[in-house]
Amino acid sequence: MTSNVALRPDPAPISACTVARDVQNFDLLIEDMETELGEAWGDLSFEDANAYLNQPDASELQFIAVAVDTSDENNLTLIGDIIGRAKDMDIKVILIAEDVSPIALHQLLKLGANDFVPYPLPEGALHDSIARINEPVEVVEAPQAPVTADAPAVATGKVGTNEGVVLPVHGLAGGSGASTFAVNLAWELATVDKKVDVSVCLLDLDFQFGSASTYLDLPRRDAVLEMLSDIESMDDDAFRATLTTFNDKVQVLTSPADMIPLDLVSPEDIEKLVSTARRNFDYVIIDMPSTLVQWTETVLGMSDIYFGMLELDLRSAQNALRMIRALKSEGLPYEKIRYVLNHAPKFTDLSGKSRAKRMAESLDISIELHMPDGGKQVAQSCDHGLPLVDTAAKNPLRKEIAKLATSLHETNQTEATG
């Protein structure tokens, strides 16, 4: 054993090592390593790790636990070399991260880390991680118990066999009410049939400013970023374990706790994510970012109806026109977009209705859905983290969304039986 490696003086073979700038900063990791391995582990600095991994003794290691915090983000190249070297030697890598930015975490996971555990370590997390990396590749275990307790599976016998309806909602201007519409549509669909359980999944893909968790008073969980960073290895069970349940009716993939780049996931990742959701639920509502990204095309292509939220103002008209031109220039199915006018003029507002008609004609579109102004009750409902039906069941906006949900469900049932 090299003198550069500060291993504990014990003749027992070393089966694992921690790798950190200073392992004393991760006292919980030390305790868990002692619990799992006794004296059969050692600790290495980043500098010593590369030297040790080049020696024959390193081939006896089963795994290394690389522990990083925000102070280590300047050493990502060195840490990446360590992970790459361990991967070449078929040594498993568990990444332990504390307050690391999403971009840095994504880079380290992409370099080949086999598993990720946040620090401070949840109880039993290291034990579960070691068990996961030692299992065959095809077996993907759900995350540790605290995660699955928050996200029980939907009570349906059709798990993994559905052909769900995909309904993205895209706000064509800031503040157009897309998230409010998506959240309430998801709830109305989940409760539309009193005789049969309807499974609904709400995906908040606005990774930077997603507010579905706020509107439903749900926690943002680290497991979401972990899943998004490694969608390639995700299966049905892992996906469902990442979801959070709202009132035992709607399963929600919240946006991550931290702002992350919209291109953190690729079009292929999004295709797998939406396909997995469709396979497990009757309806998949997607709250889209207002920004067009590479995978917008993917979601548009997979959608059954793509809702475009507008308001009766010039910015919405200009943005809609620009989006239509962009989709047409790329030969994309822009005809899938079903335009929704939020804060639509009342029945007696003839001037407003005339303006809406002229707007549709100038854009050469059909505004099929007119959502009335729900007033202050809508903002209050969102702030309380509840759907409109629970705070203002007779609100005109809620009534229109409920009608839409009924129409969508009846149409879907007719097509399914037909």
Residue, then its C-alpha position, 0 to 999 in steps of 0.5 A: m500500500t502506498s505511503n501517499v494513501a492515508l489508510r487506517p492501520d488495519p491488515a484487513p483489505i481495503s474495499a472502498c475509499t472516500v475521495a475529498r478535499d478534506v474528508q473531515n468536512f463530511d463527518l456523516l460520511i465518515e460515520d456511515m462508511e465505518t458503519e458499512l465497512g468497518e475498518a476496510w476503507g480509507d480516505l484520499s485527497f484529490e491529489d492522492a487519488n489519481a496517483y493511487l488509482n494508477q497503482p495495482d492495489a487500486s484494482e481491489l477497490q469496489f467503489i470510491a465515494v467522491a465528496v464535493d461541496t461548493s468550494d470544489e467547483n473550481n476543481l471539476t477537471l481534477i475531480g472528473d479525471i478521478i471519476g474517469r480513471a475509476k470508470d476505466m478500472d471498473i470501480k464504482v463511483i458514488l457522488i456525495a454533493e453538498d450545495v453544488s450547483p446543478i450545472a456542476l452536478h450534471q457535469l460530474l454525473k455525465l462523466g460516469a458517476n454511478d450514483f448520487v447522494p445529497y449531503p447531509l446524508p439522509e439516514g440509510a442513504l449510503h447503504d441504499s446507494i451501495a446496494r444499488i451500485n452492486e446490483p445488476v445493471e438491468v435492475v433499477e431500484a426506487p430511491q430511498a424510503p423517504v422519497t417513495a413515502d411522499a410519492p406513492a404509486v397511483a392506484t390503477g391496474k394499468v401501470g405501464t400499459n397506458e396510451g395516455v393523452v399528452l396535453p402541453v400548455h405553452g404561455l405565449a406571453g409572460g403572465s398569460g396564465a399557462s401554469t394556472f390553466a395547467v394545474n387546474l386542468a390536471w385536477e379537473l381531469a383527475t376528478v372528472d369521472k366519479k365512477v372510474d379512477v382517472s390517472v393524471c400526471l402533471l409535468d412541470l418542465d419549466f425548469q427555471f420558473g416553474s410554479a406548479s409546486t407553489y400552486l399545489d403547495l408541494p415540496r421541490r425535491d432533490a430527486v427531480l434533479e437527480m432523475l433529470s440528470d440521468i434520464e437514460s437509466m430511468d425506468d417506470d418505477a424510478f419515474r413514479a418514485t420521483l413524482t409527488t402526490f397531490n390529494d391522492k389524485v394528481q401525480v406531479l413532477t415538480s420543477p427542480a429546487d434550483m434553477i437549471p439550464l433548459d438544455l440540461v436535458s436533450p430532446e431524446d431525454i424529453e422523449k423518454l420522459v414523456s413516453t414514460a409518463r404517457r405509458n403510466f397515466d391516462y392524461v399527461i399535462i405538461d407545463m411548458p417554458s415560454t422559451l422555445v428550446q430544442w426539445t419544444e419540437t419533441v413535445l409538440g410532435m408527441s402532443d395530442i393537443y398543444f394549448g397556446m395561451l394568449e391574452l388580448d394584447l399586442r405582445s401576445a399577438q406578436n409572439a403568436l405570429r413569431m411562433i407560427r412563423a418559426l414552426k412553419s419554417e421548420g415544417l413542424p405541426y403548428e396546426k396542433i396548437r389550440y389557442v386559448l384566450n385568457h381574460a377573455p371579454k365578457f359576453t356583453d363586451l361587444s367591443g372586446k369580442s370584436r377585438a378578439k375576432r380581429m386578432a384571430e383574423s390577423l393571425d390567421i388562427s382560430i381562438e377556440l377557447h375563451m377563458p373568462d377573467g377569474g378575478k382575485q380569487v384565482a391569485q388567492s387560490c394559487d397563493h393558498g396552494l389549492p385548485l380553484v374548485d377547493t377555494a372558489a368552485k363557482n368561479p367562472l374560470r373554474k367552470e370553463i376549465a371543468k367544461l373543457a376537462t369533461s369535453l376532453h375526457e368524453t372525446n377520449q372515451t369515445e375514441a377509445t371505445g370506438 
